[in-house]
Amino acid sequence: MNKTSSTIDRRSLPVSAWPEQDRSLWQAACEAGGPLDDAGAAADWAPATRRSRAANYGRWLTFLDQQGLLTPVAAPADRVTADVVRRYIALLRPVLAPLSLWTTIDQLAAIMPALAPDADWGWLRRTAGRLKRGAANRRPITPRIRNAADLYQRALATLAEIEDKPEARPFAHATAFRDALMIALTVARPIRRRTLAGLRVGQHLRPTSDGFLIQLEREDLKCGSPMSFPLPASLVPHMARYLDHHRPWLLQGHAHDALWITREGLPMTLNGVSSRFERATPAILGERINPHLLRHCAATSIALDDPQGARLTAALLGHSTLRTSERHYTMAKGLEASRRYQATLTDHITHLRRAVRGERP
């Protein structure tokens, strides 16, 4: 593909097919280093992060090839110019949602310092920032907010139902129980997805005389302050059952301290957590709800039940300031107003129908 095109090919060029210079720089960036050598700029990235950014860069290379700009002898930094990125964005706008467009450029801005650390990539980060601020037409979250107490009761009911069933298929039984417990914990203690995936038995989840304590350190949280809170009493027997019975089934003899275990006996990854929420929430909660939306549900429910609870919301969700929590209070007020209006409207329609039929109100 060496002809300039007004459309865009979104296929990702695999690392093995990258120009030799790009491939060598990427491999060096991923090197772990040693006692006498510094680690590469991408060495500390999680494997999923490296895969995601490499795939995104592969799509960038496909675009360059499609536009006749993929010159093998050119250095990666020489190809990433403001004019070419502007053309890239123009071709992406018709095919990507605004947040996806931001993510694409943000990923490019993240990988370029690893491939070309001596260049100044501030302009590219600022470009990504403007795209993020301009992504105003994202899918509105307010209509998707659900009452957290209702969601929690659904998850608890699922846990009880699973326990009542015979274990004809132990792995499937253990997996279903793990998913329901993970979802119930997220509703009750809506920590971020990264924190949820990183929970460790003995380090973050600690037994107490009457249950379990979740202890999170600064590096576990976005807000940078340590936090601890007890597991809800209604979840204590389910967590004990998972640790004593279901988790050993999933481990299959492996030995590590990750709380959430895959069917292969390995620690669940960040993407793995997202995948399980995608698959399990329709059956457990009645609709597909991701961890981030559950955090919104929890924050809004707190604001509805306790209008003075902004500080409680901030502490529970790990917000570093009250500003984010106050947005949930505003959202909650809007939801409450819409519900009251709908109730009034329904009553009015009912009265009109009765009047037409000659019935007493």
LODO-955458 format. One record per residue (C-alpha): residue number from 0; residue in one letter; z, y, x. Coordinates in steps of 0.1 Angstrom, whole numbers. Example, Ala and Ser with C-alpha at 12.3 -4.5 7.8 and 13.67 -1.06 7.14 Angstrom:
BEGIN
+-----+---+-------+-------+-------+
!   k ! r !    up ! north !  east !
+-----+---+-------+-------+-------+
!   0 ! A !    78 !   -45 !   123 !
!   1 ! S !    71 !   -11 !   137 !
+-----+---+-------+-------+-------+
# end
This chain:
BEGIN
+-----+---+-------+-------+-------+
!   k ! r !    up ! north !  east !
+-----+---+-------+-------+-------+
!   0 ! M !     0 !     0 !     0 !
!   1 ! N !   -12 !    30 !    19 !
!   2 ! K !   -26 !    52 !    -9 !
!   3 ! T !    -7 !    81 !   -23 !
!   4 ! S !     4 !    74 !   -59 !
!   5 ! S !    17 !    96 !   -88 !
!   6 ! T !    39 !    66 !  -100 !
!   7 ! I !    66 !    48 !   -81 !
!   8 ! D !    71 !    12 !   -71 !
!   9 ! R !   108 !     4 !   -74 !
!  10 ! R !   107 !   -29 !   -54 !
!  11 ! S !   130 !   -31 !   -24 !
!  12 ! L !   115 !   -39 !     9 !
!  13 ! P !   138 !   -66 !    24 !
!  14 ! V !   155 !   -59 !    58 !
!  15 ! S !   133 !   -85 !    74 !
!  16 ! A !   102 !   -65 !    65 !
!  17 ! W !   115 !   -31 !    76 !
!  18 ! P !    98 !   -13 !   105 !
!  19 ! E !   113 !   -27 !   138 !
!  20 ! Q !   131 !     6 !   146 !
!  21 ! D !   148 !     8 !   112 !
!  22 ! R !   158 !   -29 !   114 !
!  23 ! S !   172 !   -26 !   149 !
!  24 ! L !   192 !     6 !   139 !
!  25 ! W !   206 !   -11 !   108 !
!  26 ! Q !   216 !   -42 !   127 !
!  27 ! A !   234 !   -21 !   153 !
!  28 ! A !   251 !    -1 !   125 !
!  29 ! C !   265 !   -34 !   111 !
!  30 ! E !   278 !   -47 !   144 !
!  31 ! A !   315 !   -54 !   144 !
!  32 ! G !   320 !   -43 !   180 !
!  33 ! G !   344 !   -58 !   205 !
!  34 ! P !   371 !   -49 !   230 !
!  35 ! L !   348 !   -28 !   250 !
!  36 ! D !   323 !   -17 !   224 !
!  37 ! D !   326 !     6 !   194 !
!  38 ! A !   319 !    -9 !   160 !
!  39 ! G !   287 !     3 !   142 !
!  40 ! A !   289 !    30 !   115 !
!  41 ! A !   285 !     4 !    87 !
!  42 ! A !   308 !   -23 !   102 !
!  43 ! D !   337 !   -13 !    79 !
!  44 ! W !   316 !   -12 !    47 !
!  45 ! A !   323 !   -40 !    23 !
!  46 ! P !   295 !   -67 !    22 !
!  47 ! A !   285 !   -56 !   -13 !
!  48 ! T !   283 !   -20 !    -1 !
!  49 ! R !   260 !   -30 !    28 !
!  50 ! R !   238 !   -50 !     5 !
!  51 ! S !   236 !   -22 !   -21 !
!  52 ! R !   227 !     5 !     5 !
!  53 ! A !   202 !   -17 !    23 !
!  54 ! A !   185 !   -25 !   -10 !
!  55 ! N !   184 !    12 !   -19 !
!  56 ! Y !   170 !    20 !    15 !
!  57 ! G !   144 !    -8 !    10 !
!  58 ! R !   132 !    10 !   -21 !
!  59 ! W !   130 !    42 !    -1 !
!  60 ! L !   108 !    25 !    24 !
!  61 ! T !    86 !    11 !    -4 !
!  62 ! F !    82 !    46 !   -17 !
!  63 ! L !    72 !    58 !    18 !
!  64 ! D !    47 !    30 !    21 !
!  65 ! Q !    32 !    38 !   -13 !
!  66 ! Q !    28 !    74 !    -3 !
!  67 ! G !    12 !    66 !    30 !
!  68 ! L !    42 !    79 !    49 !
!  69 ! L !    57 !    47 !    64 !
!  70 ! T !    46 !    53 !   100 !
!  71 ! P !    62 !    25 !   120 !
!  72 ! V !    65 !    46 !   152 !
!  73 ! A !    84 !    73 !   134 !
!  74 ! A !   122 !    73 !   135 !
!  75 ! P !   141 !    70 !   102 !
!  76 ! A !   154 !   105 !   105 !
!  77 ! D !   119 !   120 !   109 !
!  78 ! R !   108 !   105 !    75 !
!  79 ! V !   138 !   118 !    55 !
!  80 ! T !   128 !   155 !    51 !
!  81 ! A !   136 !   179 !    23 !
!  82 ! D !    99 !   179 !    12 !
!  83 ! V !    96 !   141 !    11 !
!  84 ! V !   130 !   137 !    -7 !
!  85 ! R !   119 !   163 !   -32 !
!  86 ! R !    87 !   143 !   -39 !
!  87 ! Y !   109 !   111 !   -42 !
!  88 ! I !   131 !   127 !   -68 !
!  89 ! A !   102 !   140 !   -88 !
!  90 ! L !    87 !   105 !   -91 !
!  91 ! L !   121 !    90 !   -99 !
!  92 ! R !   131 !   114 !  -127 !
!  93 ! P !   108 !    99 !  -154 !
!  94 ! V !   120 !    63 !  -147 !
!  95 ! L !   158 !    67 !  -140 !
!  96 ! A !   187 !    80 !  -160 !
!  97 ! P !   203 !   111 !  -144 !
!  98 ! L !   233 !    92 !  -130 !
!  99 ! S !   210 !    65 !  -116 !
! 100 ! L !   189 !    92 !   -99 !
! 101 ! W !   221 !   106 !   -84 !
! 102 ! T !   232 !    72 !   -72 !
! 103 ! T !   199 !    66 !   -55 !
! 104 ! I !   200 !    98 !   -35 !
! 105 ! D !   237 !    95 !   -29 !
! 106 ! Q !   231 !    60 !   -14 !
! 107 ! L !   204 !    74 !     8 !
! 108 ! A !   227 !   101 !    20 !
! 109 ! A !   253 !    74 !    27 !
! 110 ! I !   231 !    52 !    49 !
! 111 ! M !   213 !    78 !    69 !
! 112 ! P !   243 !    88 !    90 !
! 113 ! A !   246 !    51 !   100 !
! 114 ! L !   209 !    50 !   110 !
! 115 ! A !   207 !    84 !   125 !
! 116 ! P !   242 !    96 !   134 !
! 117 ! D !   231 !   126 !   155 !
! 118 ! A !   212 !   143 !   126 !
! 119 ! D !   228 !   167 !   102 !
! 120 ! W !   227 !   151 !    67 !
! 121 ! G !   247 !   178 !    49 !
! 122 ! W !   216 !   190 !    31 !
! 123 ! L !   210 !   155 !    17 !
! 124 ! R !   247 !   152 !     5 !
! 125 ! R !   244 !   186 !   -11 !
! 126 ! T !   212 !   174 !   -29 !
! 127 ! A !   230 !   144 !   -42 !
! 128 ! G !   259 !   166 !   -53 !
! 129 ! R !   236 !   188 !   -73 !
! 130 ! L !   220 !   158 !   -90 !
! 131 ! K !   255 !   145 !   -99 !
! 132 ! R !   265 !   179 !  -114 !
! 133 ! G !   232 !   180 !  -133 !
! 134 ! A !   236 !   146 !  -149 !
! 135 ! A !   249 !   161 !  -181 !
! 136 ! N !   229 !   138 !  -205 !
! 137 ! R !   249 !   107 !  -196 !
! 138 ! R !   258 !    84 !  -225 !
! 139 ! P !   287 !   101 !  -244 !
! 140 ! I !   319 !    82 !  -240 !
! 141 ! T !   338 !    95 !  -270 !
! 142 ! P !   321 !    72 !  -296 !
! 143 ! R !   330 !    42 !  -275 !
! 144 ! I !   367 !    49 !  -272 !
! 145 ! R !   389 !    22 !  -288 !
! 146 ! N !   426 !    20 !  -295 !
! 147 ! A !   442 !     5 !  -265 !
! 148 ! A !   470 !   -12 !  -285 !
! 149 ! D !   444 !   -31 !  -306 !
! 150 ! L !   425 !   -42 !  -275 !
! 151 ! Y !   457 !   -54 !  -259 !
! 152 ! Q !   467 !   -74 !  -289 !
! 153 ! R !   432 !   -90 !  -289 !
! 154 ! A !   436 !  -100 !  -252 !
! 155 ! L !   471 !  -114 !  -258 !
! 156 ! A !   458 !  -134 !  -288 !
! 157 ! T !   430 !  -149 !  -266 !
! 158 ! L !   456 !  -159 !  -240 !
! 159 ! A !   477 !  -177 !  -266 !
! 160 ! E !   446 !  -193 !  -281 !
! 161 ! I !   435 !  -206 !  -247 !
! 162 ! E !   469 !  -221 !  -240 !
! 163 ! D !   469 !  -239 !  -274 !
! 164 ! K !   436 !  -257 !  -266 !
! 165 ! P !   436 !  -290 !  -248 !
! 166 ! E !   423 !  -288 !  -212 !
! 167 ! A !   393 !  -310 !  -215 !
! 168 ! R !   375 !  -289 !  -189 !
! 169 ! P !   402 !  -276 !  -165 !
! 170 ! F !   379 !  -252 !  -145 !
! 171 ! A !   364 !  -236 !  -177 !
! 172 ! H !   400 !  -234 !  -191 !
! 173 ! A !   413 !  -217 !  -160 !
! 174 ! T !   384 !  -193 !  -158 !
! 175 ! A !   387 !  -183 !  -194 !
! 176 ! F !   425 !  -177 !  -190 !
! 177 ! R !   419 !  -157 !  -158 !
! 178 ! D !   394 !  -135 !  -175 !
! 179 ! A !   417 !  -128 !  -205 !
! 180 ! L !   446 !  -121 !  -182 !
! 181 ! M !   426 !   -97 !  -161 !
! 182 ! I !   414 !   -78 !  -191 !
! 183 ! A !   449 !   -77 !  -207 !
! 184 ! L !   464 !   -64 !  -174 !
! 185 ! T !   437 !   -37 !  -172 !
! 186 ! V !   444 !   -25 !  -208 !
! 187 ! A !   482 !   -25 !  -202 !
! 188 ! R !   481 !   -11 !  -166 !
! 189 ! P !   446 !     6 !  -163 !
! 190 ! I !   442 !     7 !  -126 !
! 191 ! R !   409 !    13 !  -110 !
! 192 ! R !   384 !   -15 !  -106 !
! 193 ! R !   386 !   -15 !   -68 !
! 194 ! T !   424 !   -17 !   -70 !
! 195 ! L !   423 !   -45 !   -96 !
! 196 ! A !   399 !   -65 !   -74 !
! 197 ! G !   421 !   -60 !   -44 !
! 198 ! L !   454 !   -72 !   -58 !
! 199 ! R !   472 !   -97 !   -36 !
! 200 ! V !   500 !  -121 !   -45 !
! 201 ! G !   531 !  -113 !   -26 !
! 202 ! Q !   518 !   -80 !   -14 !
! 203 ! H !   508 !   -61 !   -46 !
! 204 ! L !   521 !   -86 !   -72 !
! 205 ! R !   558 !   -94 !   -65 !
! 206 ! P !   582 !  -115 !   -85 !
! 207 ! T !   614 !   -99 !   -98 !
! 208 ! S !   645 !  -112 !  -115 !
! 209 ! D !   629 !  -106 !  -150 !
! 210 ! G !   592 !  -106 !  -143 !
! 211 ! F !   567 !   -91 !  -119 !
! 212 ! L !   563 !   -58 !  -101 !
! 213 ! I !   530 !   -43 !   -91 !
! 214 ! Q !   534 !   -24 !   -59 !
! 215 ! L !   504 !    -2 !   -48 !
! 216 ! E !   503 !    16 !   -15 !
! 217 ! R !   484 !    48 !    -6 !
! 218 ! E !   454 !    29 !     7 !
! 219 ! D !   451 !    10 !   -26 !
! 220 ! L !   448 !    41 !   -47 !
! 221 ! K !   423 !    70 !   -49 !
! 222 ! C !   451 !    96 !   -55 !
! 223 ! G !   467 !    88 !   -21 !
! 224 ! S !   502 !    83 !   -34 !
! 225 ! P !   521 !    50 !   -36 !
! 226 ! M !   529 !    37 !   -71 !
! 227 ! S !   548 !     8 !   -86 !
! 228 ! F !   553 !    -4 !  -121 !
! 229 ! P !   565 !   -35 !  -139 !
! 230 ! L !   542 !   -60 !  -156 !
! 231 ! P !   546 !   -57 !  -194 !
! 232 ! A !   571 !   -83 !  -207 !
! 233 ! S !   545 !   -97 !  -230 !
! 234 ! L !   523 !  -105 !  -200 !
! 235 ! V !   550 !  -121 !  -178 !
! 236 ! P !   548 !  -156 !  -192 !
! 237 ! H !   510 !  -155 !  -190 !
! 238 ! M !   510 !  -143 !  -154 !
! 239 ! A !   536 !  -170 !  -145 !
! 240 ! R !   514 !  -196 !  -161 !
! 241 ! Y !   483 !  -184 !  -143 !
! 242 ! L !   500 !  -184 !  -109 !
! 243 ! D !   517 !  -218 !  -114 !
! 244 ! H !   488 !  -237 !  -131 !
! 245 ! H !   454 !  -220 !  -135 !
! 246 ! R !   451 !  -202 !  -101 !
! 247 ! P !   458 !  -235 !   -81 !
! 248 ! W !   430 !  -252 !  -101 !
! 249 ! L !   406 !  -224 !   -91 !
! 250 ! L !   417 !  -224 !   -55 !
! 251 ! Q !   405 !  -260 !   -50 !
! 252 ! G !   427 !  -263 !   -19 !
! 253 ! H !   417 !  -229 !    -3 !
! 254 ! A !   446 !  -209 !    10 !
! 255 ! H !   446 !  -171 !     6 !
! 256 ! D !   466 !  -145 !   -13 !
! 257 ! A !   439 !  -129 !   -36 !
! 258 ! L !   452 !  -128 !   -72 !
! 259 ! W !   418 !  -133 !   -89 !
! 260 ! I !   399 !  -164 !   -78 !
! 261 ! T !   363 !  -175 !   -85 !
! 262 ! R !   353 !  -209 !   -96 !
! 263 ! E !   344 !  -215 !   -60 !
! 264 ! G !   379 !  -210 !   -49 !
! 265 ! L !   372 !  -176 !   -32 !
! 266 ! P !   386 !  -141 !   -37 !
! 267 ! M !   368 !  -123 !   -65 !
! 268 ! T !   348 !   -93 !   -53 !
! 269 ! L !   344 !   -59 !   -68 !
! 270 ! N !   311 !   -68 !   -83 !
! 271 ! G !   326 !  -101 !   -94 !
! 272 ! V !   352 !   -82 !  -115 !
! 273 ! S !   325 !   -61 !  -131 !
! 274 ! S !   305 !   -92 !  -139 !
! 275 ! R !   334 !  -110 !  -155 !
! 276 ! F !   342 !   -79 !  -177 !
! 277 ! E !   305 !   -78 !  -187 !
! 278 ! R !   305 !  -115 !  -197 !
! 279 ! A !   340 !  -119 !  -212 !
! 280 ! T !   349 !   -87 !  -231 !
! 281 ! P !   325 !   -93 !  -260 !
! 282 ! A !   344 !  -125 !  -269 !
! 283 ! I !   379 !  -112 !  -261 !
! 284 ! L !   377 !   -76 !  -272 !
! 285 ! G !   348 !   -78 !  -297 !
! 286 ! E !   324 !   -57 !  -277 !
! 287 ! R !   313 !   -52 !  -241 !
! 288 ! I !   338 !   -28 !  -224 !
! 289 ! N !   339 !   -22 !  -186 !
! 290 ! P !   371 !   -15 !  -166 !
! 291 ! H !   363 !    23 !  -164 !
! 292 ! L !   359 !    26 !  -202 !
! 293 ! L !   392 !     7 !  -206 !
! 294 ! R !   409 !    34 !  -185 !
! 295 ! H !   394 !    60 !  -208 !
! 296 ! C !   407 !    41 !  -239 !
! 297 ! A !   442 !    39 !  -224 !
! 298 ! A !   443 !    76 !  -215 !
! 299 ! T !   431 !    87 !  -249 !
! 300 ! S !   454 !    63 !  -267 !
! 301 ! I !   484 !    78 !  -248 !
! 302 ! A !   473 !   113 !  -257 !
! 303 ! L !   470 !   104 !  -294 !
! 304 ! D !   504 !    87 !  -295 !
! 305 ! D !   522 !   112 !  -273 !
! 306 ! P !   505 !   146 !  -272 !
! 307 ! Q !   531 !   157 !  -245 !
! 308 ! G !   523 !   127 !  -223 !
! 309 ! A !   498 !   142 !  -199 !
! 310 ! R !   521 !   136 !  -170 !
! 311 ! L !   526 !   100 !  -181 !
! 312 ! T !   488 !    96 !  -183 !
! 313 ! A !   484 !   110 !  -148 !
! 314 ! A !   510 !    86 !  -134 !
! 315 ! L !   496 !    56 !  -152 !
! 316 ! L !   460 !    62 !  -143 !
! 317 ! G !   466 !    74 !  -107 !
! 318 ! H !   452 !   109 !  -113 !
! 319 ! S !   460 !   133 !   -85 !
! 320 ! T !   461 !   163 !  -109 !
! 321 ! L !   468 !   169 !  -146 !
! 322 ! R !   432 !   182 !  -151 !
! 323 ! T !   417 !   148 !  -157 !
! 324 ! S !   445 !   137 !  -180 !
! 325 ! E !   442 !   170 !  -200 !
! 326 ! R !   405 !   162 !  -206 !
! 327 ! H !   417 !   129 !  -223 !
! 328 ! Y !   441 !   149 !  -245 !
! 329 ! T !   412 !   172 !  -256 !
! 330 ! M !   391 !   141 !  -263 !
! 331 ! A !   419 !   126 !  -283 !
! 332 ! K !   423 !   157 !  -304 !
! 333 ! G !   386 !   156 !  -312 !
! 334 ! L !   387 !   119 !  -321 !
! 335 ! E !   417 !   125 !  -344 !
! 336 ! A !   400 !   154 !  -361 !
! 337 ! S !   368 !   134 !  -367 !
! 338 ! R !   388 !   105 !  -382 !
! 339 ! R !   407 !   128 !  -405 !
! 340 ! Y !   374 !   144 !  -416 !
! 341 ! Q !   358 !   110 !  -422 !
! 342 ! A !   388 !   100 !  -443 !
! 343 ! T !   385 !   132 !  -464 !
! 344 ! L !   348 !   127 !  -468 !
! 345 ! T !   353 !    91 !  -479 !
! 346 ! D !   379 !   102 !  -505 !
! 347 ! H !   356 !   129 !  -518 !
! 348 ! I !   327 !   105 !  -522 !
! 349 ! T !   350 !    80 !  -540 !
! 350 ! H !   362 !   107 !  -565 !
! 351 ! L !   325 !   118 !  -571 !
! 352 ! R !   315 !    82 !  -579 !
! 353 ! R !   344 !    77 !  -603 !
! 354 ! A !   336 !   110 !  -620 !
! 355 ! V !   299 !    99 !  -625 !
! 356 ! R !   311 !    66 !  -640 !
! 357 ! G !   336 !    84 !  -662 !
! 358 ! E !   366 !    69 !  -646 !
! 359 ! R !   399 !    86 !  -640 !
! 360 ! P !   406 !    98 !  -605 !
+-----+---+-------+-------+-------+
# end
